[in-house]
Amino acid sequence: MMAGLLALSLLTAGCGSTTPTKSAAVSVKAMKVLQQDTAVSHDYSGQIKVMEKEHFSLRS
């Protein structure tokens, strides 16, 4: 019985008056869109790894 009352109270907890609240105007920043050429460049970083190692020795 108590569990049923608890479940009912949790389900109806969000119920209340449905009067809409007025929201204040929000100020935002705006920018002008400019059409211009843009230089395209790509930078890649990485490492080079040797697949096969060669051993060299000096002859005298």
mmCIF file as Biopython writes it, N, C-alpha, C and O atoms, coordinates in Angstrom:
data_model
#
loop_
_atom_site.group_PDB
_atom_site.id
_atom_site.type_symbol
_atom_site.label_atom_id
_atom_site.label_alt_id
_atom_site.label_comp_id
_atom_site.label_asym_id
_atom_site.label_entity_id
_atom_site.label_seq_id
_atom_site.pdbx_PDB_ins_code
_atom_site.Cartn_x
_atom_site.Cartn_y
_atom_site.Cartn_z
_atom_site.occupancy
_atom_site.B_iso_or_equiv
_atom_site.auth_seq_id
_atom_site.auth_asym_id
_atom_site.pdbx_PDB_model_num
ATOM 1   N N  . MET A ? 1  ? 0.812  -1.185 0.000   1.0 0.0 1  A 1 
ATOM 2   C CA . MET A ? 1  ? 0.000  0.000  0.000   1.0 0.0 1  A 1 
ATOM 3   C C  . MET A ? 1  ? 0.861  1.257  0.000   1.0 0.0 1  A 1 
ATOM 4   O O  . MET A ? 1  ? 0.602  2.201  -0.746  1.0 0.0 1  A 1 
ATOM 5   N N  . MET A ? 2  ? 1.881  1.257  0.840   1.0 0.0 2  A 1 
ATOM 6   C CA . MET A ? 2  ? 2.770  2.420  0.914   1.0 0.0 2  A 1 
ATOM 7   C C  . MET A ? 2  ? 3.551  2.598  -0.383  1.0 0.0 2  A 1 
ATOM 8   O O  . MET A ? 2  ? 3.815  3.719  -0.819  1.0 0.0 2  A 1 
ATOM 9   N N  . ALA A ? 3  ? 3.912  1.479  -0.983  1.0 0.0 3  A 1 
ATOM 10  C CA . ALA A ? 3  ? 4.652  1.558  -2.242  1.0 0.0 3  A 1 
ATOM 11  C C  . ALA A ? 3  ? 3.785  2.164  -3.336  1.0 0.0 3  A 1 
ATOM 12  O O  . ALA A ? 3  ? 4.279  2.920  -4.172  1.0 0.0 3  A 1 
ATOM 13  N N  . GLY A ? 4  ? 2.502  1.840  -3.335  1.0 0.0 4  A 1 
ATOM 14  C CA . GLY A ? 4  ? 1.584  2.397  -4.315  1.0 0.0 4  A 1 
ATOM 15  C C  . GLY A ? 4  ? 1.406  3.891  -4.134  1.0 0.0 4  A 1 
ATOM 16  O O  . GLY A ? 4  ? 1.374  4.638  -5.112  1.0 0.0 4  A 1 
ATOM 17  N N  . LEU A ? 5  ? 1.290  4.334  -2.882  1.0 0.0 5  A 1 
ATOM 18  C CA . LEU A ? 5  ? 1.166  5.768  -2.600  1.0 0.0 5  A 1 
ATOM 19  C C  . LEU A ? 5  ? 2.438  6.520  -2.984  1.0 0.0 5  A 1 
ATOM 20  O O  . LEU A ? 5  ? 2.379  7.638  -3.497  1.0 0.0 5  A 1 
ATOM 21  N N  . LEU A ? 6  ? 3.574  5.901  -2.733  1.0 0.0 6  A 1 
ATOM 22  C CA . LEU A ? 6  ? 4.849  6.519  -3.089  1.0 0.0 6  A 1 
ATOM 23  C C  . LEU A ? 6  ? 4.984  6.641  -4.601  1.0 0.0 6  A 1 
ATOM 24  O O  . LEU A ? 6  ? 5.424  7.678  -5.098  1.0 0.0 6  A 1 
ATOM 25  N N  . ALA A ? 7  ? 4.616  5.603  -5.337  1.0 0.0 7  A 1 
ATOM 26  C CA . ALA A ? 7  ? 4.681  5.638  -6.793  1.0 0.0 7  A 1 
ATOM 27  C C  . ALA A ? 7  ? 3.723  6.687  -7.350  1.0 0.0 7  A 1 
ATOM 28  O O  . ALA A ? 7  ? 4.072  7.405  -8.288  1.0 0.0 7  A 1 
ATOM 29  N N  . LEU A ? 8  ? 2.529  6.784  -6.790  1.0 0.0 8  A 1 
ATOM 30  C CA . LEU A ? 8  ? 1.549  7.766  -7.238  1.0 0.0 8  A 1 
ATOM 31  C C  . LEU A ? 8  ? 2.031  9.186  -6.968  1.0 0.0 8  A 1 
ATOM 32  O O  . LEU A ? 8  ? 1.840  10.080 -7.792  1.0 0.0 8  A 1 
ATOM 33  N N  . SER A ? 9  ? 2.651  9.388  -5.825  1.0 0.0 9  A 1 
ATOM 34  C CA . SER A ? 9  ? 3.149  10.730 -5.507  1.0 0.0 9  A 1 
ATOM 35  C C  . SER A ? 9  ? 4.317  11.109 -6.414  1.0 0.0 9  A 1 
ATOM 36  O O  . SER A ? 9  ? 4.463  12.280 -6.766  1.0 0.0 9  A 1 
ATOM 37  N N  . LEU A ? 10 ? 5.139  10.157 -6.794  1.0 0.0 10 A 1 
ATOM 38  C CA . LEU A ? 10 ? 6.246  10.451 -7.707  1.0 0.0 10 A 1 
ATOM 39  C C  . LEU A ? 10 ? 5.752  10.744 -9.116  1.0 0.0 10 A 1 
ATOM 40  O O  . LEU A ? 10 ? 6.322  11.581 -9.817  1.0 0.0 10 A 1 
ATOM 41  N N  . LEU A ? 11 ? 4.695  10.056 -9.530  1.0 0.0 11 A 1 
ATOM 42  C CA . LEU A ? 11 ? 4.156  10.285 -10.871 1.0 0.0 11 A 1 
ATOM 43  C C  . LEU A ? 11 ? 3.468  11.635 -10.992 1.0 0.0 11 A 1 
ATOM 44  O O  . LEU A ? 11 ? 3.516  12.264 -12.050 1.0 0.0 11 A 1 
ATOM 45  N N  . THR A ? 12 ? 2.833  12.083 -9.927  1.0 0.0 12 A 1 
ATOM 46  C CA . THR A ? 12 ? 2.096  13.345 -9.985  1.0 0.0 12 A 1 
ATOM 47  C C  . THR A ? 12 ? 2.899  14.518 -9.450  1.0 0.0 12 A 1 
ATOM 48  O O  . THR A ? 12 ? 2.355  15.617 -9.343  1.0 0.0 12 A 1 
ATOM 49  N N  . ALA A ? 13 ? 4.138  14.339 -9.117  1.0 0.0 13 A 1 
ATOM 50  C CA . ALA A ? 13 ? 4.961  15.411 -8.548  1.0 0.0 13 A 1 
ATOM 51  C C  . ALA A ? 13 ? 5.186  16.526 -9.557  1.0 0.0 13 A 1 
ATOM 52  O O  . ALA A ? 13 ? 5.320  17.684 -9.161  1.0 0.0 13 A 1 
ATOM 53  N N  . GLY A ? 14 ? 5.231  16.220 -10.838 1.0 0.0 14 A 1 
ATOM 54  C CA . GLY A ? 14 ? 5.474  17.239 -11.850 1.0 0.0 14 A 1 
ATOM 55  C C  . GLY A ? 14 ? 4.222  17.957 -12.282 1.0 0.0 14 A 1 
ATOM 56  O O  . GLY A ? 14 ? 4.302  18.925 -13.038 1.0 0.0 14 A 1 
ATOM 57  N N  . CYS A ? 15 ? 3.080  17.523 -11.832 1.0 0.0 15 A 1 
ATOM 58  C CA . CYS A ? 15 ? 1.825  18.162 -12.230 1.0 0.0 15 A 1 
ATOM 59  C C  . CYS A ? 15 ? 1.652  19.459 -11.456 1.0 0.0 15 A 1 
ATOM 60  O O  . CYS A ? 15 ? 2.035  19.557 -10.290 1.0 0.0 15 A 1 
ATOM 61  N N  . GLY A ? 16 ? 1.081  20.436 -12.108 1.0 0.0 16 A 1 
ATOM 62  C CA . GLY A ? 16 ? 0.852  21.714 -11.450 1.0 0.0 16 A 1 
ATOM 63  C C  . GLY A ? 16 ? 0.164  22.634 -12.425 1.0 0.0 16 A 1 
ATOM 64  O O  . GLY A ? 16 ? -0.472 22.180 -13.376 1.0 0.0 16 A 1 
ATOM 65  N N  . SER A ? 17 ? 0.287  23.916 -12.196 1.0 0.0 17 A 1 
ATOM 66  C CA . SER A ? 17 ? -0.355 24.865 -13.102 1.0 0.0 17 A 1 
ATOM 67  C C  . SER A ? 17 ? 0.379  24.863 -14.436 1.0 0.0 17 A 1 
ATOM 68  O O  . SER A ? 17 ? 1.596  24.687 -14.502 1.0 0.0 17 A 1 
ATOM 69  N N  . THR A ? 18 ? -0.390 25.062 -15.481 1.0 0.0 18 A 1 
ATOM 70  C CA . THR A ? 18 ? 0.199  25.024 -16.827 1.0 0.0 18 A 1 
ATOM 71  C C  . THR A ? 18 ? 0.268  26.418 -17.429 1.0 0.0 18 A 1 
ATOM 72  O O  . THR A ? 18 ? 0.274  26.563 -18.651 1.0 0.0 18 A 1 
ATOM 73  N N  . THR A ? 19 ? 0.320  27.448 -16.585 1.0 0.0 19 A 1 
ATOM 74  C CA . THR A ? 19 ? 0.422  28.802 -17.122 1.0 0.0 19 A 1 
ATOM 75  C C  . THR A ? 19 ? 1.821  29.003 -17.670 1.0 0.0 19 A 1 
ATOM 76  O O  . THR A ? 19 ? 2.805  28.773 -16.967 1.0 0.0 19 A 1 
ATOM 77  N N  . PRO A ? 20 ? 1.918  29.434 -18.932 1.0 0.0 20 A 1 
ATOM 78  C CA . PRO A ? 20 ? 3.239  29.617 -19.522 1.0 0.0 20 A 1 
ATOM 79  C C  . PRO A ? 20 ? 3.944  30.828 -18.909 1.0 0.0 20 A 1 
ATOM 80  O O  . PRO A ? 20 ? 3.324  31.848 -18.609 1.0 0.0 20 A 1 
ATOM 81  N N  . THR A ? 21 ? 5.224  30.687 -18.736 1.0 0.0 21 A 1 
ATOM 82  C CA . THR A ? 21 ? 6.017  31.782 -18.194 1.0 0.0 21 A 1 
ATOM 83  C C  . THR A ? 21 ? 6.572  32.603 -19.347 1.0 0.0 21 A 1 
ATOM 84  O O  . THR A ? 21 ? 6.904  32.070 -20.406 1.0 0.0 21 A 1 
ATOM 85  N N  . LYS A ? 22 ? 6.667  33.903 -19.125 1.0 0.0 22 A 1 
ATOM 86  C CA . LYS A ? 22 ? 7.209  34.776 -20.168 1.0 0.0 22 A 1 
ATOM 87  C C  . LYS A ? 22 ? 8.728  34.700 -20.114 1.0 0.0 22 A 1 
ATOM 88  O O  . LYS A ? 22 ? 9.325  34.756 -19.039 1.0 0.0 22 A 1 
ATOM 89  N N  . SER A ? 23 ? 9.345  34.573 -21.283 1.0 0.0 23 A 1 
ATOM 90  C CA . SER A ? 23 ? 10.799 34.543 -21.321 1.0 0.0 23 A 1 
ATOM 91  C C  . SER A ? 23 ? 11.303 35.887 -21.811 1.0 0.0 23 A 1 
ATOM 92  O O  . SER A ? 23 ? 10.725 36.488 -22.717 1.0 0.0 23 A 1 
ATOM 93  N N  . ALA A ? 24 ? 12.350 36.338 -21.224 1.0 0.0 24 A 1 
ATOM 94  C CA . ALA A ? 24 ? 12.936 37.624 -21.590 1.0 0.0 24 A 1 
ATOM 95  C C  . ALA A ? 24 ? 13.715 37.482 -22.887 1.0 0.0 24 A 1 
ATOM 96  O O  . ALA A ? 24 ? 14.207 36.403 -23.219 1.0 0.0 24 A 1 
ATOM 97  N N  . ALA A ? 25 ? 13.821 38.586 -23.615 1.0 0.0 25 A 1 
ATOM 98  C CA . ALA A ? 25 ? 14.588 38.575 -24.859 1.0 0.0 25 A 1 
ATOM 99  C C  . ALA A ? 25 ? 16.061 38.364 -24.540 1.0 0.0 25 A 1 
ATOM 100 O O  . ALA A ? 25 ? 16.582 38.898 -23.561 1.0 0.0 25 A 1 
ATOM 101 N N  . VAL A ? 26 ? 16.713 37.587 -25.370 1.0 0.0 26 A 1 
ATOM 102 C CA . VAL A ? 26 ? 18.114 37.261 -25.161 1.0 0.0 26 A 1 
ATOM 103 C C  . VAL A ? 26 ? 18.936 37.989 -26.209 1.0 0.0 26 A 1 
ATOM 104 O O  . VAL A ? 26 ? 18.622 37.920 -27.397 1.0 0.0 26 A 1 
ATOM 105 N N  . SER A ? 27 ? 19.978 38.683 -25.790 1.0 0.0 27 A 1 
ATOM 106 C CA . SER A ? 27 ? 20.830 39.382 -26.756 1.0 0.0 27 A 1 
ATOM 107 C C  . SER A ? 27 ? 21.887 38.418 -27.289 1.0 0.0 27 A 1 
ATOM 108 O O  . SER A ? 27 ? 22.471 37.635 -26.540 1.0 0.0 27 A 1 
ATOM 109 N N  . VAL A ? 28 ? 22.114 38.492 -28.583 1.0 0.0 28 A 1 
ATOM 110 C CA . VAL A ? 28 ? 23.111 37.634 -29.227 1.0 0.0 28 A 1 
ATOM 111 C C  . VAL A ? 28 ? 24.028 38.493 -30.076 1.0 0.0 28 A 1 
ATOM 112 O O  . VAL A ? 28 ? 23.669 39.598 -30.481 1.0 0.0 28 A 1 
ATOM 113 N N  . LYS A ? 29 ? 25.206 37.977 -30.337 1.0 0.0 29 A 1 
ATOM 114 C CA . LYS A ? 29 ? 26.155 38.666 -31.212 1.0 0.0 29 A 1 
ATOM 115 C C  . LYS A ? 29 ? 26.010 38.103 -32.622 1.0 0.0 29 A 1 
ATOM 116 O O  . LYS A ? 29 ? 25.848 36.895 -32.799 1.0 0.0 29 A 1 
ATOM 117 N N  . ALA A ? 30 ? 26.068 38.973 -33.617 1.0 0.0 30 A 1 
ATOM 118 C CA . ALA A ? 30 ? 25.965 38.542 -35.005 1.0 0.0 30 A 1 
ATOM 119 C C  . ALA A ? 30 ? 27.190 39.019 -35.776 1.0 0.0 30 A 1 
ATOM 120 O O  . ALA A ? 30 ? 27.800 40.031 -35.430 1.0 0.0 30 A 1 
ATOM 121 N N  . MET A ? 31 ? 27.541 38.286 -36.816 1.0 0.0 31 A 1 
ATOM 122 C CA . MET A ? 31 ? 28.689 38.648 -37.647 1.0 0.0 31 A 1 
ATOM 123 C C  . MET A ? 31 ? 28.252 38.715 -39.102 1.0 0.0 31 A 1 
ATOM 124 O O  . MET A ? 31 ? 27.325 38.020 -39.520 1.0 0.0 31 A 1 
ATOM 125 N N  . LYS A ? 32 ? 28.931 39.561 -39.866 1.0 0.0 32 A 1 
ATOM 126 C CA . LYS A ? 32 ? 28.676 39.608 -41.302 1.0 0.0 32 A 1 
ATOM 127 C C  . LYS A ? 32 ? 29.440 38.475 -41.971 1.0 0.0 32 A 1 
ATOM 128 O O  . LYS A ? 32 ? 30.558 38.144 -41.576 1.0 0.0 32 A 1 
ATOM 129 N N  . VAL A ? 33 ? 28.828 37.892 -42.979 1.0 0.0 33 A 1 
ATOM 130 C CA . VAL A ? 33 ? 29.474 36.834 -43.739 1.0 0.0 33 A 1 
ATOM 131 C C  . VAL A ? 33 ? 30.160 37.475 -44.935 1.0 0.0 33 A 1 
ATOM 132 O O  . VAL A ? 33 ? 29.533 38.205 -45.704 1.0 0.0 33 A 1 
ATOM 133 N N  . LEU A ? 34 ? 31.452 37.198 -45.088 1.0 0.0 34 A 1 
ATOM 134 C CA . LEU A ? 34 ? 32.224 37.768 -46.182 1.0 0.0 34 A 1 
ATOM 135 C C  . LEU A ? 34 ? 32.601 36.686 -47.173 1.0 0.0 34 A 1 
ATOM 136 O O  . LEU A ? 34 ? 32.964 35.574 -46.789 1.0 0.0 34 A 1 
ATOM 137 N N  . GLN A ? 35 ? 32.511 37.019 -48.455 1.0 0.0 35 A 1 
ATOM 138 C CA . GLN A ? 35 ? 32.957 36.081 -49.476 1.0 0.0 35 A 1 
ATOM 139 C C  . GLN A ? 35 ? 34.385 36.461 -49.847 1.0 0.0 35 A 1 
ATOM 140 O O  . GLN A ? 35 ? 34.642 37.576 -50.301 1.0 0.0 35 A 1 
ATOM 141 N N  . GLN A ? 36 ? 35.310 35.526 -49.649 1.0 0.0 36 A 1 
ATOM 142 C CA . GLN A ? 36 ? 36.709 35.791 -49.960 1.0 0.0 36 A 1 
ATOM 143 C C  . GLN A ? 36 ? 37.421 34.487 -50.249 1.0 0.0 36 A 1 
ATOM 144 O O  . GLN A ? 36 ? 36.980 33.415 -49.836 1.0 0.0 36 A 1 
ATOM 145 N N  . ASP A ? 37 ? 38.534 34.594 -50.969 1.0 0.0 37 A 1 
ATOM 146 C CA . ASP A ? 37 ? 39.351 33.417 -51.274 1.0 0.0 37 A 1 
ATOM 147 C C  . ASP A ? 37 ? 40.119 33.003 -50.024 1.0 0.0 37 A 1 
ATOM 148 O O  . ASP A ? 37 ? 40.574 33.843 -49.248 1.0 0.0 37 A 1 
ATOM 149 N N  . THR A ? 38 ? 40.249 31.716 -49.850 1.0 0.0 38 A 1 
ATOM 150 C CA . THR A ? 38 ? 40.969 31.175 -48.701 1.0 0.0 38 A 1 
ATOM 151 C C  . THR A ? 38 ? 42.053 30.241 -49.198 1.0 0.0 38 A 1 
ATOM 152 O O  . THR A ? 38 ? 41.798 29.355 -50.015 1.0 0.0 38 A 1 
ATOM 153 N N  . ALA A ? 39 ? 43.259 30.440 -48.705 1.0 0.0 39 A 1 
ATOM 154 C CA . ALA A ? 39 ? 44.369 29.569 -49.087 1.0 0.0 39 A 1 
ATOM 155 C C  . ALA A ? 39 ? 44.162 28.195 -48.460 1.0 0.0 39 A 1 
ATOM 156 O O  . ALA A ? 39 ? 43.845 28.093 -47.275 1.0 0.0 39 A 1 
ATOM 157 N N  . VAL A ? 40 ? 44.339 27.149 -49.246 1.0 0.0 40 A 1 
ATOM 158 C CA . VAL A ? 40 ? 44.158 25.787 -48.758 1.0 0.0 40 A 1 
ATOM 159 C C  . VAL A ? 40 ? 45.542 25.178 -48.527 1.0 0.0 40 A 1 
ATOM 160 O O  . VAL A ? 40 ? 46.351 25.102 -49.452 1.0 0.0 40 A 1 
ATOM 161 N N  . SER A ? 41 ? 45.805 24.759 -47.331 1.0 0.0 41 A 1 
ATOM 162 C CA . SER A ? 41 ? 47.065 24.081 -47.027 1.0 0.0 41 A 1 
ATOM 163 C C  . SER A ? 41 ? 46.775 22.985 -46.012 1.0 0.0 41 A 1 
ATOM 164 O O  . SER A ? 41 ? 45.853 23.095 -45.203 1.0 0.0 41 A 1 
ATOM 165 N N  . HIS A ? 42 ? 47.567 21.938 -46.065 1.0 0.0 42 A 1 
ATOM 166 C CA . HIS A ? 42 ? 47.404 20.814 -45.161 1.0 0.0 42 A 1 
ATOM 167 C C  . HIS A ? 42 ? 48.759 20.497 -44.539 1.0 0.0 42 A 1 
ATOM 168 O O  . HIS A ? 42 ? 49.765 20.420 -45.245 1.0 0.0 42 A 1 
ATOM 169 N N  . ASP A ? 43 ? 48.790 20.317 -43.259 1.0 0.0 43 A 1 
ATOM 170 C CA . ASP A ? 43 ? 49.998 19.913 -42.550 1.0 0.0 43 A 1 
ATOM 171 C C  . ASP A ? 43 ? 49.743 18.537 -41.952 1.0 0.0 43 A 1 
ATOM 172 O O  . ASP A ? 43 ? 48.744 18.315 -41.268 1.0 0.0 43 A 1 
ATOM 173 N N  . TYR A ? 44 ? 50.654 17.627 -42.219 1.0 0.0 44 A 1 
ATOM 174 C CA . TYR A ? 44 ? 50.538 16.271 -41.687 1.0 0.0 44 A 1 
ATOM 175 C C  . TYR A ? 44 ? 51.778 15.971 -40.854 1.0 0.0 44 A 1 
ATOM 176 O O  . TYR A ? 44 ? 52.889 16.343 -41.232 1.0 0.0 44 A 1 
ATOM 177 N N  . SER A ? 45 ? 51.594 15.317 -39.755 1.0 0.0 45 A 1 
ATOM 178 C CA . SER A ? 45 ? 52.734 14.909 -38.936 1.0 0.0 45 A 1 
ATOM 179 C C  . SER A ? 45 ? 52.736 13.399 -38.843 1.0 0.0 45 A 1 
ATOM 180 O O  . SER A ? 45 ? 51.685 12.761 -38.903 1.0 0.0 45 A 1 
ATOM 181 N N  . GLY A ? 46 ? 53.916 12.834 -38.697 1.0 0.0 46 A 1 
ATOM 182 C CA . GLY A ? 46 ? 54.001 11.387 -38.596 1.0 0.0 46 A 1 
ATOM 183 C C  . GLY A ? 46 ? 55.441 10.949 -38.395 1.0 0.0 46 A 1 
ATOM 184 O O  . GLY A ? 46 ? 56.328 11.776 -38.186 1.0 0.0 46 A 1 
ATOM 185 N N  . GLN A ? 47 ? 55.662 9.669  -38.459 1.0 0.0 47 A 1 
ATOM 186 C CA . GLN A ? 47 ? 56.989 9.091  -38.296 1.0 0.0 47 A 1 
ATOM 187 C C  . GLN A ? 47 ? 57.214 8.076  -39.402 1.0 0.0 47 A 1 
ATOM 188 O O  . GLN A ? 47 ? 56.275 7.466  -39.914 1.0 0.0 47 A 1 
ATOM 189 N N  . ILE A ? 48 ? 58.481 7.910  -39.757 1.0 0.0 48 A 1 
ATOM 190 C CA . ILE A ? 48 ? 58.868 6.911  -40.759 1.0 0.0 48 A 1 
ATOM 191 C C  . ILE A ? 48 ? 59.544 5.761  -40.028 1.0 0.0 48 A 1 
ATOM 192 O O  . ILE A ? 48 ? 60.434 5.977  -39.205 1.0 0.0 48 A 1 
ATOM 193 N N  . LYS A ? 49 ? 59.124 4.547  -40.329 1.0 0.0 49 A 1 
ATOM 194 C CA . LYS A ? 49 ? 59.677 3.375  -39.676 1.0 0.0 49 A 1 
ATOM 195 C C  . LYS A ? 49 ? 60.294 2.461  -40.736 1.0 0.0 49 A 1 
ATOM 196 O O  . LYS A ? 49 ? 59.704 2.230  -41.792 1.0 0.0 49 A 1 
ATOM 197 N N  . VAL A ? 50 ? 61.467 1.954  -40.444 1.0 0.0 50 A 1 
ATOM 198 C CA . VAL A ? 50 ? 62.185 1.072  -41.365 1.0 0.0 50 A 1 
ATOM 199 C C  . VAL A ? 50 ? 61.523 -0.301 -41.365 1.0 0.0 50 A 1 
ATOM 200 O O  . VAL A ? 50 ? 61.196 -0.851 -40.313 1.0 0.0 50 A 1 
ATOM 201 N N  . MET A ? 51 ? 61.331 -0.850 -42.584 1.0 0.0 51 A 1 
ATOM 202 C CA . MET A ? 51 ? 60.733 -2.180 -42.673 1.0 0.0 51 A 1 
ATOM 203 C C  . MET A ? 51 ? 61.792 -3.275 -42.598 1.0 0.0 51 A 1 
ATOM 204 O O  . MET A ? 51 ? 61.552 -4.315 -41.985 1.0 0.0 51 A 1 
ATOM 205 N N  . GLU A ? 52 ? 62.954 -3.067 -43.206 1.0 0.0 52 A 1 
ATOM 206 C CA . GLU A ? 52 ? 64.045 -4.045 -43.162 1.0 0.0 52 A 1 
ATOM 207 C C  . GLU A ? 52 ? 65.333 -3.333 -42.797 1.0 0.0 52 A 1 
ATOM 208 O O  . GLU A ? 52 ? 65.630 -2.267 -43.336 1.0 0.0 52 A 1 
ATOM 209 N N  . LYS A ? 53 ? 66.103 -3.916 -41.880 1.0 0.0 53 A 1 
ATOM 210 C CA . LYS A ? 53 ? 67.367 -3.313 -41.467 1.0 0.0 53 A 1 
ATOM 211 C C  . LYS A ? 53 ? 68.506 -4.024 -42.173 1.0 0.0 53 A 1 
ATOM 212 O O  . LYS A ? 53 ? 68.500 -5.249 -42.295 1.0 0.0 53 A 1 
ATOM 213 N N  . GLU A ? 54 ? 69.472 -3.269 -42.634 1.0 0.0 54 A 1 
ATOM 214 C CA . GLU A ? 54 ? 70.683 -3.816 -43.254 1.0 0.0 54 A 1 
ATOM 215 C C  . GLU A ? 54 ? 71.866 -3.535 -42.335 1.0 0.0 54 A 1 
ATOM 216 O O  . GLU A ? 54 ? 72.004 -2.436 -41.798 1.0 0.0 54 A 1 
ATOM 217 N N  . HIS A ? 55 ? 72.709 -4.534 -42.163 1.0 0.0 55 A 1 
ATOM 218 C CA . HIS A ? 55 ? 73.912 -4.379 -41.340 1.0 0.0 55 A 1 
ATOM 219 C C  . HIS A ? 55 ? 75.109 -4.247 -42.249 1.0 0.0 55 A 1 
ATOM 220 O O  . HIS A ? 55 ? 75.319 -5.086 -43.126 1.0 0.0 55 A 1 
ATOM 221 N N  . PHE A ? 56 ? 75.887 -3.221 -42.057 1.0 0.0 56 A 1 
ATOM 222 C CA . PHE A ? 56 ? 77.058 -2.970 -42.866 1.0 0.0 56 A 1 
ATOM 223 C C  . PHE A ? 56 ? 78.291 -3.099 -41.994 1.0 0.0 56 A 1 
ATOM 224 O O  . PHE A ? 56 ? 78.282 -2.713 -40.825 1.0 0.0 56 A 1 
ATOM 225 N N  . SER A ? 57 ? 79.341 -3.638 -42.565 1.0 0.0 57 A 1 
ATOM 226 C CA . SER A ? 57 ? 80.631 -3.695 -41.856 1.0 0.0 57 A 1 
ATOM 227 C C  . SER A ? 57 ? 81.722 -3.204 -42.792 1.0 0.0 57 A 1 
ATOM 228 O O  . SER A ? 57 ? 81.630 -3.386 -44.006 1.0 0.0 57 A 1 
ATOM 229 N N  . LEU A ? 58 ? 82.739 -2.592 -42.244 1.0 0.0 58 A 1 
ATOM 230 C CA . LEU A ? 58 ? 83.848 -2.049 -43.029 1.0 0.0 58 A 1 
ATOM 231 C C  . LEU A ? 58 ? 84.942 -3.099 -43.165 1.0 0.0 58 A 1 
ATOM 232 O O  . LEU A ? 58 ? 85.259 -3.800 -42.205 1.0 0.0 58 A 1 
ATOM 233 N N  . ARG A ? 59 ? 85.520 -3.206 -44.363 1.0 0.0 59 A 1 
ATOM 234 C CA . ARG A ? 59 ? 86.670 -4.109 -44.584 1.0 0.0 59 A 1 
ATOM 235 C C  . ARG A ? 59 ? 87.925 -3.270 -44.679 1.0 0.0 59 A 1 
ATOM 236 O O  . ARG A ? 59 ? 87.928 -2.191 -45.271 1.0 0.0 59 A 1 
ATOM 237 N N  . SER A ? 60 ? 88.990 -3.781 -44.085 1.0 0.0 60 A 1 
ATOM 238 C CA . SER A ? 60 ? 90.248 -3.065 -44.185 1.0 0.0 60 A 1 
ATOM 239 C C  . SER A ? 60 ? 91.258 -3.866 -44.966 1.0 0.0 60 A 1 
ATOM 240 O O  . SER A ? 60 ? 92.389 -3.417 -45.155 1.0 0.0 60 A 1 
#
